[in-house]
Amino acid sequence: MARAEPSYRTLRLLCANAAGMVGFLAAYVVAREPGVAAVAAVVLGVIGYVASSVLVDYASSGTKE
């Protein structure tokens, strides 16, 4: 039976979501303004997605034979 390649899209989205939630809460505590907190959440979510993508690419590069 052929082994399927794992999909790391869910991991990337979870990392982005977690980074976005932490960014939102931190920005809201500091600024007390929902608009600023939402922008910070989006920016940190994008950074989290990119960082997790790089990490997944790095981790999966060692498993190819």
DRENMILUM-884630 format. One record per residue: residue number from 1; x, y, z of N, C-alpha, C in turn. Coordinates in Angstrom, 3 decimals, always signed. Layout:
+-----+----------+----------+----------+----------+----------+----------+----------+----------+----------+
! pos !      n_u !      n_v !      n_w !     ca_u !     ca_v !     ca_w !      c_u !      c_v !      c_w !
+-----+----------+----------+----------+----------+----------+----------+----------+----------+----------+
! NUM !        X !        Y !        Z !        X !        Y !        Z !        X !        Y !        Z !
...
+-----+----------+----------+----------+----------+----------+----------+----------+----------+----------+
# end
This chain:
+-----+----------+----------+----------+----------+----------+----------+----------+----------+----------+
! pos !      n_u !      n_v !      n_w !     ca_u !     ca_v !     ca_w !      c_u !      c_v !      c_w !
+-----+----------+----------+----------+----------+----------+----------+----------+----------+----------+
!   1 !   +0.847 !   -1.172 !   +0.000 !   +0.000 !   +0.000 !   +0.000 !   +0.900 !   +1.246 !   +0.000 !
!   2 !   +0.580 !   +2.193 !   -0.853 !   +1.368 !   +3.421 !   -0.950 !   +1.098 !   +4.322 !   +0.251 !
!   3 !   +2.158 !   +4.895 !   +0.738 !   +2.037 !   +5.784 !   +1.889 !   +1.774 !   +7.215 !   +1.400 !
!   4 !   +0.762 !   +7.843 !   +1.957 !   +0.391 !   +9.196 !   +1.537 !   +1.336 !  +10.220 !   +2.160 !
!   5 !   +1.599 !  +11.270 !   +1.401 !   +2.419 !  +12.371 !   +1.920 !   +1.596 !  +13.159 !   +2.942 !
!   6 !   +2.186 !  +13.486 !   +4.074 !   +1.427 !  +14.251 !   +5.072 !   +1.196 !  +15.689 !   +4.613 !
!   7 !   +0.060 !  +16.227 !   +5.011 !   -0.259 !  +17.617 !   +4.695 !   -0.087 !  +18.445 !   +5.963 !
!   8 !   +0.721 !  +19.467 !   +5.879 !   +0.997 !  +20.294 !   +7.041 !   +0.197 !  +21.594 !   +7.024 !
!   9 !   -0.782 !  +21.689 !   +6.138 !   -1.587 !  +22.910 !   +6.051 !   -2.313 !  +23.178 !   +7.368 !
!  10 !   -2.843 !  +22.141 !   +8.003 !   -3.550 !  +22.318 !   +9.264 !   -2.612 !  +22.851 !  +10.337 !
!  11 !   -1.390 !  +22.324 !  +10.386 !   -0.409 !  +22.800 !  +11.355 !   -0.088 !  +24.273 !  +11.124 !
!  12 !   +0.083 !  +24.649 !   +9.875 !   +0.371 !  +26.053 !   +9.557 !   -0.768 !  +26.965 !   +9.987 !
!  13 !   -1.996 !  +26.550 !   +9.724 !   -3.145 !  +27.373 !  +10.085 !   -3.323 !  +27.464 !  +11.596 !
!  14 !   -3.041 !  +26.377 !  +12.309 !   -3.136 !  +26.415 !  +13.766 !   -2.088 !  +27.345 !  +14.367 !
!  15 !   -0.882 !  +27.305 !  +13.830 !   +0.169 !  +28.212 !  +14.313 !   -0.198 !  +29.663 !  +14.041 !
!  16 !   -0.714 !  +29.926 !  +12.856 !   -1.119 !  +31.289 !  +12.518 !   -2.260 !  +31.752 !  +13.409 !
!  17 !   -3.200 !  +30.865 !  +13.678 !   -4.330 !  +31.207 !  +14.534 !   -3.867 !  +31.500 !  +15.954 !
!  18 !   -2.982 !  +30.668 !  +16.478 !   -2.479 !  +30.884 !  +17.836 !   -1.712 !  +32.197 !  +17.932 !
!  19 !   -0.871 !  +32.469 !  +16.953 !   -0.112 !  +33.725 !  +16.958 !   -1.053 !  +34.922 !  +16.849 !
!  20 !   -2.083 !  +34.798 !  +16.026 !   -3.052 !  +35.880 !  +15.887 !   -3.826 !  +36.142 !  +17.171 !
!  21 !   -4.227 !  +35.084 !  +17.867 !   -4.969 !  +35.264 !  +19.118 !   -4.092 !  +35.905 !  +20.192 !
!  22 !   -2.856 !  +35.448 !  +20.297 !   -1.937 !  +36.040 !  +21.279 !   -1.672 !  +37.501 !  +20.930 !
!  23 !   -1.472 !  +37.771 !  +19.653 !   -1.247 !  +39.156 !  +19.229 !   -2.439 !  +40.046 !  +19.526 !
!  24 !   -3.636 !  +39.542 !  +19.284 !   -4.840 !  +40.326 !  +19.562 !   -4.941 !  +40.645 !  +21.045 !
!  25 !   -4.774 !  +39.636 !  +21.884 !   -4.901 !  +39.858 !  +23.324 !   -3.826 !  +40.806 !  +23.850 !
!  26 !   -2.591 !  +40.621 !  +23.393 !   -1.508 !  +41.486 !  +23.852 !   -1.736 !  +42.933 !  +23.402 !
!  27 !   -2.131 !  +43.125 !  +22.152 !   -2.358 !  +44.479 !  +21.651 !   -3.561 !  +45.123 !  +22.332 !
!  28 !   -4.568 !  +44.330 !  +22.641 !   -5.736 !  +44.902 !  +23.314 !   -5.391 !  +45.330 !  +24.734 !
!  29 !   -4.576 !  +44.539 !  +25.411 !   -4.163 !  +44.894 !  +26.766 !   -3.339 !  +46.180 !  +26.746 !
!  30 !   -2.464 !  +46.322 !  +25.752 !   -1.602 !  +47.501 !  +25.680 !   -2.373 !  +48.729 !  +25.183 !
!  31 !   -3.100 !  +48.592 !  +24.080 !   -3.715 !  +49.762 !  +23.445 !   -5.151 !  +50.025 !  +23.888 !
!  32 !   -5.845 !  +49.011 !  +24.357 !   -7.263 !  +49.132 !  +24.734 !   -8.121 !  +49.619 !  +23.582 !
!  33 !   -7.726 !  +49.279 !  +22.362 !   -8.473 !  +49.670 !  +21.177 !   -8.647 !  +48.442 !  +20.289 !
!  34 !   -9.877 !  +48.023 !  +20.019 !  -10.097 !  +46.815 !  +19.224 !   -9.516 !  +46.890 !  +17.811 !
!  35 !   -9.525 !  +48.063 !  +17.191 !   -8.989 !  +48.199 !  +15.832 !   -7.499 !  +47.914 !  +15.784 !
!  36 !   -6.766 !  +48.475 !  +16.725 !   -5.320 !  +48.242 !  +16.804 !   -5.055 !  +46.766 !  +17.090 !
!  37 !   -5.847 !  +46.188 !  +17.968 !   -5.670 !  +44.777 !  +18.316 !   -5.944 !  +43.878 !  +17.116 !
!  38 !   -6.945 !  +44.207 !  +16.319 !   -7.263 !  +43.388 !  +15.138 !   -6.142 !  +43.453 !  +14.107 !
!  39 !   -5.581 !  +44.640 !  +13.901 !   -4.468 !  +44.769 !  +12.956 !   -3.261 !  +43.981 !  +13.448 !
!  40 !   -2.966 !  +44.068 !  +14.731 !   -1.844 !  +43.320 !  +15.297 !   -2.075 !  +41.816 !  +15.160 !
!  41 !   -3.306 !  +41.375 !  +15.342 !   -3.617 !  +39.952 !  +15.212 !   -3.388 !  +39.462 !  +13.793 !
!  42 !   -3.793 !  +40.256 !  +12.811 !   -3.599 !  +39.867 !  +11.409 !   -2.114 !  +39.808 !  +11.073 !
!  43 !   -1.370 !  +40.823 !  +11.499 !   +0.070 !  +40.847 !  +11.212 !   +0.770 !  +39.660 !  +11.861 !
!  44 !   +0.483 !  +39.410 !  +13.120 !   +1.127 !  +38.279 !  +13.800 !   +0.642 !  +36.941 !  +13.256 !
!  45 !   -0.596 !  +36.863 !  +12.813 !   -1.090 !  +35.637 !  +12.188 !   -0.342 !  +35.312 !  +10.903 !
!  46 !   -0.086 !  +36.338 !  +10.104 !   +0.683 !  +36.146 !   +8.858 !   +2.115 !  +35.719 !   +9.183 !
!  47 !   +2.715 !  +36.376 !  +10.163 !   +4.069 !  +35.992 !  +10.573 !   +4.081 !  +34.554 !  +11.091 !
!  48 !   +3.084 !  +34.174 !  +11.863 !   +3.001 !  +32.803 !  +12.364 !   +2.851 !  +31.782 !  +11.253 !
!  49 !   +2.068 !  +32.126 !  +10.234 !   +1.880 !  +31.215 !   +9.103 !   +3.183 !  +31.042 !   +8.329 !
!  50 !   +3.866 !  +32.147 !   +8.068 !   +5.124 !  +32.083 !   +7.321 !   +6.182 !  +31.325 !   +8.123 !
!  51 !   +6.270 !  +31.616 !   +9.413 !   +7.266 !  +30.939 !  +10.245 !   +6.989 !  +29.446 !  +10.327 !
!  52 !   +5.737 !  +29.060 !  +10.469 !   +5.435 !  +27.634 !  +10.537 !   +5.665 !  +26.962 !   +9.189 !
!  53 !   +5.445 !  +27.678 !   +8.093 !   +5.720 !  +27.124 !   +6.763 !   +7.208 !  +26.842 !   +6.597 !
!  54 !   +8.035 !  +27.782 !   +7.040 !   +9.484 !  +27.590 !   +6.962 !   +9.905 !  +26.411 !   +7.826 !
!  55 !   +9.335 !  +26.313 !   +9.011 !   +9.672 !  +25.212 !   +9.914 !   +9.252 !  +23.870 !   +9.329 !
!  56 !   +8.073 !  +23.793 !   +8.758 !   +7.598 !  +22.551 !   +8.157 !   +8.458 !  +22.168 !   +6.957 !
!  57 !   +8.813 !  +23.128 !   +6.126 !   +9.683 !  +22.846 !   +4.979 !  +11.036 !  +22.327 !   +5.441 !
!  58 !  +11.573 !  +22.930 !   +6.485 !  +12.859 !  +22.491 !   +7.022 !  +12.754 !  +21.079 !   +7.594 !
!  59 !  +11.695 !  +20.827 !   +8.352 !  +11.532 !  +19.516 !   +8.981 !  +11.284 !  +18.424 !   +7.950 !
!  60 !  +10.533 !  +18.734 !   +6.904 !  +10.214 !  +17.708 !   +5.909 !  +11.355 !  +17.489 !   +4.923 !
!  61 !  +12.312 !  +18.401 !   +4.836 !  +13.413 !  +18.229 !   +3.889 !  +14.352 !  +17.107 !   +4.307 !
!  62 !  +14.417 !  +16.812 !   +5.574 !  +15.287 !  +15.740 !   +6.045 !  +14.699 !  +14.353 !   +5.884 !
!  63 !  +13.398 !  +14.243 !   +5.579 !  +12.749 !  +12.939 !   +5.495 !  +12.688 !  +12.388 !   +4.086 !
!  64 !  +13.059 !  +13.170 !   +3.076 !  +12.986 !  +12.698 !   +1.693 !  +14.189 !  +11.824 !   +1.384 !
!  65 !  +13.904 !  +10.725 !   +0.710 !  +14.983 !   +9.792 !   +0.372 !  +15.121 !   +9.643 !   -1.112 !
+-----+----------+----------+----------+----------+----------+----------+----------+----------+----------+
# end
